[in-house]
């Protein structure tokens, strides 16, 4: 079974069992419309029965030093002691429960493993997607393009902006991303 991680639980937040978490989805509103989630250790790939089913009863997005994170409340978790038992667990859903995306949008984990082509020339395989952040790393820069980390056949890494100006097509089914990259971009970002 394939799982999608929505958040990484960090620590209790407050006295009523709420948990501060790293938010790993662009759709926090899904916790309101689809509150059933699963909790499991990082890297979990087991069956649904092996994960802990949970219900999100509330959430809010903090400001200040925790901006970009989320605070989650779960049914049955009503104290700091209850919440401490959830530290470092991941909030998961089965892949088939992902929300439908708008046209021309892709899930990040669907881009991993795709081969990037510059015209007809293969550049390499996407091994990661990075989002530029503020210098202190606390907030994502919304106006900056995500960067594909592409591993070349020689084992080098090159960063390629994933922007519509360079993009010809993305087919996650065949694991192929076709781009028209500016001359010298690969050498510059190698």
VMD Tcl script that draws the C-alpha trace (Angstrom):
set ca {
  {0.00 0.00 0.00}
  {1.23 3.49 -0.79}
  {0.82 6.23 1.79}
  {0.91 10.02 1.50}
  {2.32 12.01 4.42}
  {0.30 15.12 5.27}
  {2.17 16.22 8.40}
  {4.95 15.23 10.82}
  {3.88 15.58 14.46}
  {6.47 17.49 16.49}
  {5.33 18.18 20.04}
  {2.32 19.10 22.18}
  {1.02 22.63 21.67}
  {-1.00 23.86 24.62}
  {-2.59 21.89 27.46}
  {-5.57 20.28 25.73}
  {-3.80 17.65 23.63}
  {-3.14 19.69 20.50}
  {-0.05 18.82 18.44}
  {2.27 21.16 16.57}
  {3.22 19.60 13.23}
  {5.29 20.24 10.13}
  {2.71 20.74 7.39}
  {3.56 18.66 4.32}
  {0.50 19.38 2.22}
  {-0.71 22.44 0.33}
  {-4.26 21.49 1.31}
  {-4.69 21.89 5.09}
  {-8.43 22.39 4.54}
  {-8.64 18.66 3.78}
  {-8.53 18.05 7.55}
  {-11.96 19.69 7.76}
  {-13.55 17.91 4.79}
  {-11.78 14.55 5.31}
  {-10.90 14.29 9.01}
  {-10.03 10.56 9.04}
  {-6.26 10.05 8.93}
  {-3.75 7.46 10.10}
  {-0.79 7.87 12.44}
  {2.37 5.82 12.03}
  {6.16 6.09 12.40}
  {8.17 7.79 9.64}
  {8.70 5.58 6.61}
  {5.64 3.43 7.33}
  {4.55 1.30 4.38}
  {2.40 -1.31 6.09}
  {-1.26 -2.24 5.79}
  {-4.09 0.02 7.02}
  {-4.72 -2.31 9.96}
  {-1.14 -1.74 11.22}
  {-1.55 2.07 11.34}
  {-3.42 3.95 14.05}
  {-6.66 5.43 12.74}
  {-7.34 8.95 14.03}
  {-9.87 11.72 13.54}
  {-8.82 15.35 13.26}
  {-11.31 17.36 15.32}
  {-9.74 20.76 14.71}
  {-6.76 22.56 13.24}
  {-5.29 26.02 12.96}
  {-2.32 27.62 11.25}
  {-0.05 29.43 13.72}
  {1.73 32.71 13.04}
  {5.08 34.00 14.22}
  {7.91 31.55 14.76}
  {5.67 28.57 13.85}
  {4.25 30.06 10.65}
  {4.07 27.42 7.93}
  {3.26 24.70 10.46}
  {-0.11 23.45 11.67}
  {-1.68 22.67 15.05}
  {-3.89 19.57 15.00}
  {-6.43 18.27 17.53}
  {-7.35 14.58 17.51}
  {-10.39 12.81 18.96}
  {-9.49 11.18 22.29}
  {-6.26 13.17 22.74}
  {-7.14 15.61 25.51}
  {-3.99 16.19 27.57}
  {-0.30 16.90 27.23}
  {0.43 13.32 28.34}
  {-1.82 11.92 25.58}
  {-0.20 14.22 23.02}
  {3.37 13.31 24.03}
  {2.70 9.72 22.92}
  {2.16 11.01 19.35}
  {5.47 12.88 19.02}
  {7.39 12.12 15.81}
  {4.52 10.15 14.25}
  {3.43 11.02 10.73}
  {-0.11 11.91 9.71}
  {-0.90 9.73 6.69}
  {-3.63 8.89 4.22}
  {-3.76 6.12 1.62}
  {-2.64 7.41 -1.78}
  {-6.08 6.84 -3.29}
  {-7.56 9.39 -0.84}
  {-5.50 12.30 -2.17}
  {-7.54 15.32 -3.27}
  {-8.03 15.89 -6.97}
  {-5.67 18.54 -8.31}
  {-6.41 21.42 -10.61}
  {-5.44 21.04 -14.24}
  {-1.68 21.45 -14.86}
  {-0.86 20.64 -11.20}
  {1.13 17.63 -10.00}
  {1.76 16.01 -6.67}
  {5.41 16.31 -5.64}
  {5.82 12.60 -4.98}
  {4.56 11.88 -8.51}
  {7.46 13.94 -9.90}
  {10.06 11.86 -8.03}
  {11.53 9.28 -10.41}
  {10.52 11.15 -13.57}
  {13.19 11.59 -16.25}
  {13.74 15.20 -17.31}
  {14.41 15.84 -20.99}
  {15.81 19.03 -22.47}
  {14.24 18.69 -25.90}
  {15.13 15.12 -26.89}
  {18.17 14.92 -24.60}
  {17.72 13.18 -21.23}
  {19.12 15.30 -18.37}
  {18.52 12.86 -15.52}
  {16.02 11.60 -12.96}
  {14.16 13.77 -10.43}
  {15.37 12.77 -6.96}
  {13.73 15.60 -5.03}
  {11.75 18.82 -5.18}
  {12.90 21.78 -3.12}
  {10.95 24.90 -2.26}
  {12.98 28.07 -1.67}
  {12.65 29.43 1.86}
  {13.62 32.53 3.79}
  {17.30 32.65 4.84}
  {16.44 31.27 8.29}
  {14.48 28.41 6.68}
  {11.26 29.09 8.57}
  {8.95 30.16 5.72}
  {8.49 29.07 2.15}
  {8.85 31.81 -0.46}
  {5.50 31.71 -2.27}
  {6.70 33.66 -5.32}
  {9.79 31.50 -5.94}
  {9.66 28.51 -8.29}
  {10.16 25.00 -6.93}
  {13.48 23.43 -7.92}
  {13.73 19.92 -9.28}
  {16.80 18.14 -7.97}
  {17.84 16.03 -10.96}
  {20.49 13.32 -10.73}
  {22.37 13.03 -14.01}
  {23.55 9.68 -15.42}
  {27.06 10.64 -14.23}
  {25.75 10.96 -10.65}
  {25.88 14.76 -10.50}
  {23.00 16.85 -9.18}
  {21.53 19.73 -11.11}
  {18.81 22.11 -9.93}
  {16.17 22.97 -12.53}
  {13.38 25.50 -11.90}
  {10.01 23.81 -12.42}
  {8.32 26.71 -14.19}
  {5.84 26.90 -17.06}
  {8.27 29.05 -19.06}
  {10.55 25.98 -19.47}
  {7.94 23.21 -19.27}
  {6.66 21.51 -22.41}
  {4.81 18.62 -20.77}
  {4.67 16.43 -17.68}
  {3.42 12.85 -17.85}
  {3.72 11.21 -14.43}
  {2.22 8.01 -15.81}
  {5.23 7.48 -18.11}
  {7.56 9.31 -15.68}
  {8.58 11.89 -18.30}
  {9.05 15.66 -17.97}
  {9.84 17.48 -21.20}
  {11.39 20.93 -20.94}
  {13.02 23.53 -23.15}
  {15.83 24.81 -20.94}
  {17.82 27.98 -21.60}
  {21.32 27.40 -22.96}
  {23.83 27.00 -20.11}
  {21.26 26.48 -17.34}
  {22.37 22.91 -16.63}
  {26.07 23.86 -16.46}
  {25.28 26.87 -14.26}
  {23.20 24.84 -11.78}
  {25.39 21.69 -11.77}
}
mol new
graphics top color blue
foreach p $ca { graphics top sphere $p radius 0.5 }
foreach p [lrange $ca 0 end-1] q [lrange $ca 1 end] { graphics top cylinder $p $q radius 0.2 }
display resetview
